[in-house]
C-alpha cells in the first residue's frame, strides 16, 4: 500500500475545497439558481449556463489525478477571469484572489510535476556550459 505524505494530503484538501466551491457555484449557474439581476448587473452577454458548465468541467478535471495539471490551468484561468470581471465593475475581488492562491498552493503540494519547468538541475547547467564551450573552441 502506498503511503501519502502530508504535502499530498494537504494538496488534496485545498483542491477539494476549491473544487467544492466551484461545483456548488457552477451547479447553481447551470440549474438557473443564479439570480438574473446579478447576471444583468455583471453585464454578461453569454448565457450564464455556459460559464457554469465550464466551471464544473474545470473543477472535475482538477480532482481527477490524471488530468489535475490541465485542471490546475483551467481553474487558474477561471479565477483570473473572475478577478478581471470584478475589477472591471469596481467590486471587491479579494475572495477570488484567495481562491486563486489556494488553487496554486494545492497544486504545489499535490502536483509538483506541474512546476517542473521552474526547477533547473545543476547537471543540465553543466552540460549546457560544456556544449557551449565545445562550440566556441
C-alpha positions as CSV (number, residue, x, y, z in Angstrom):
1,X,0.0,0.0,0.0
2,X,1.3,3.4,-0.9
3,X,1.6,5.9,1.9
4,X,0.8,9.5,1.3
5,X,2.8,12.3,2.8
6,X,1.4,15.4,4.4
7,X,2.0,17.5,1.3
8,X,-0.1,15.3,-0.9
9,X,-2.9,15.2,1.7
10,X,-2.8,19.0,2.1
11,X,-2.9,19.5,-1.6
12,X,-6.0,17.2,-1.9
13,X,-7.7,19.2,0.9
14,X,-7.0,22.5,-0.7
15,X,-8.1,21.3,-4.2
16,X,-11.2,19.7,-2.6
17,X,-12.1,23.0,-1.1
18,X,-11.7,24.9,-4.3
19,X,-13.4,22.2,-6.4
20,X,-16.3,22.1,-3.9
21,X,-16.9,25.8,-4.1
22,X,-16.7,25.7,-7.9
23,X,-19.1,22.7,-8.2
24,X,-21.6,24.4,-5.9
25,X,-21.4,27.7,-7.8
26,X,-21.3,26.0,-11.2
27,X,-24.3,23.9,-10.4
28,X,-26.3,27.0,-9.3
29,X,-25.4,28.6,-12.7
30,X,-26.3,25.5,-14.7
31,X,-29.7,25.0,-13.0
32,X,-30.7,28.6,-13.2
33,X,-30.4,29.3,-9.4
34,X,-28.1,32.3,-10.0
35,X,-30.2,35.5,-9.7
36,X,-30.9,37.0,-13.1
37,X,-30.5,40.5,-11.7
38,X,-26.9,39.6,-10.7
39,X,-26.2,38.4,-14.2
40,X,-27.5,41.6,-15.6
41,X,-25.5,43.7,-13.1
42,X,-22.3,41.9,-14.2
43,X,-23.1,42.6,-17.9
44,X,-22.5,39.0,-19.0
45,X,-23.8,38.6,-22.6
46,X,-23.1,34.9,-22.6
47,X,-25.7,32.6,-21.1
48,X,-24.6,32.0,-17.5
49,X,-25.2,28.2,-18.0
50,X,-22.2,28.1,-20.4
51,X,-20.0,29.6,-17.7
52,X,-21.4,27.1,-15.2
53,X,-20.6,24.1,-17.4
54,X,-17.0,25.4,-17.8
55,X,-16.7,25.9,-14.1
56,X,-18.0,22.3,-13.4
57,X,-15.7,20.8,-16.0
58,X,-12.7,22.6,-14.7
59,X,-13.4,21.6,-11.1
60,X,-13.8,17.9,-12.1
61,X,-10.6,18.0,-14.1
62,X,-8.8,19.4,-11.1
63,X,-9.9,16.5,-8.9
64,X,-9.0,13.7,-11.3
65,X,-5.3,12.8,-10.7
66,X,-4.5,12.1,-14.4
67,X,-5.9,15.5,-15.5
68,X,-5.0,17.6,-12.5
69,X,-2.4,19.6,-14.4
70,X,-5.0,20.6,-17.0
71,X,-7.5,21.3,-14.2
72,X,-5.0,23.5,-12.5
73,X,-4.5,25.5,-15.6
74,X,-8.3,25.8,-16.3
75,X,-9.2,26.6,-12.8
76,X,-6.5,29.3,-12.7
77,X,-7.9,30.8,-15.8
78,X,-11.4,30.8,-14.3
79,X,-10.3,32.6,-11.2
80,X,-8.3,35.1,-13.3
81,X,-11.4,35.8,-15.3
82,X,-13.5,36.2,-12.2
83,X,-10.9,38.6,-10.8
84,X,-10.9,40.7,-14.0
85,X,-14.7,40.8,-14.2
86,X,-15.0,42.0,-10.6
87,X,-12.2,44.6,-11.1
88,X,-13.9,46.0,-14.2
89,X,-17.1,46.5,-12.2
90,X,-15.1,48.1,-9.3
91,X,-16.3,45.3,-7.0
92,X,-14.2,43.5,-4.3
93,X,-12.2,40.7,-5.7
94,X,-10.3,39.5,-2.6
95,X,-12.2,36.2,-2.4
96,X,-11.4,35.2,-6.0
97,X,-7.8,36.1,-5.4
98,X,-7.7,33.9,-2.3
99,X,-9.2,31.0,-4.2
100,X,-6.6,31.5,-6.9
101,X,-3.8,31.4,-4.3
102,X,-5.3,28.3,-2.7
103,X,-5.5,26.6,-6.1
104,X,-1.8,27.2,-6.7
105,X,-0.8,26.2,-3.2
106,X,-2.8,23.0,-3.6
107,X,-1.1,22.5,-7.0
108,X,2.3,23.0,-5.5
109,X,1.6,20.4,-2.8
110,X,-0.3,17.9,-4.8
111,X,1.1,18.1,-8.4
112,X,4.7,19.1,-8.0
113,X,5.4,17.9,-11.6
114,X,3.3,20.8,-12.8
115,X,6.1,23.1,-11.6
116,X,8.9,21.0,-13.1
117,X,9.8,23.7,-15.6
118,X,10.6,26.1,-12.8
119,X,13.4,24.0,-11.4
120,X,16.8,23.8,-13.1
121,X,19.1,20.9,-12.4
122,X,22.7,21.8,-11.8
123,X,23.7,18.8,-14.1
124,X,21.8,20.3,-17.1
125,X,23.5,23.7,-16.5
126,X,26.9,22.0,-16.6
127,X,26.0,20.1,-19.7
128,X,24.9,23.3,-21.5
129,X,28.1,25.0,-20.4
130,X,30.2,22.2,-21.7
131,X,28.3,22.2,-25.0
132,X,28.7,25.9,-25.3
133,X,32.5,25.7,-24.7
134,X,32.8,22.9,-27.3
135,X,31.0,25.1,-29.9
136,X,33.2,28.1,-29.2
137,X,36.5,26.3,-29.3
